[in-house]
């Protein structure tokens, strides 16, 4: 039996222990619930879109879009570059592709396109080149926790084909985007997001 003197001390210790247990559980739940590019990839690979009913298909597409939108900017860039949802995209109808692109583009990207087109031509070209360079550097990074470079990274595919780059420079990014198919918009998505980050940072408005 506890004496009256020690009973409050024991109760305080138990209360502190309970607080720590709750905090640890909360941290574990938050860590496990955090969306990462790997989790998006795992979900995309676990579902065969072609075997789903119309209702389940719509729900799966919404869940994938929500997962992409929940990624941090760095994880989102990695998911875009690794094309974790590309297998699904190839199975989507044109209407589904258009809706998916609209649902997963960052907020304010259309305003970004308008502001971008108002930059002098030289700054627009430089901003696109800088965005492609940063994306290529990110694409060529070794996987997290690995000291080795990606196999063949120096000869990896370009972030955006030379043909698309030429069309963007000829037509202008906003016009080209508005006239593009959903497939092309998906290819442009990483570049648009990188440009939006640059515009928000103010880099294109500065001199060299």
Secondary structure, DSSP 8 states (H G I E B T S, - for coil): ---HHHHHHHHHHHHHHHHHHHHHHHHHHHHHH---HHHHHHHHHH--GGGS-HHHHHHHHHHHHHHHHTS-HHHHHHHHHHTTTHHHHHHS-HHHHHHHHHHHS-TTHHHHHHHHHTS-HHHHHHHHHHHHHHHHHHHTS--TT--S--TTGGG---SS-HHHHHHHHHH-HHHHHHHS-HHHHHHHHHHHHHHHHHHHHTGGGS--
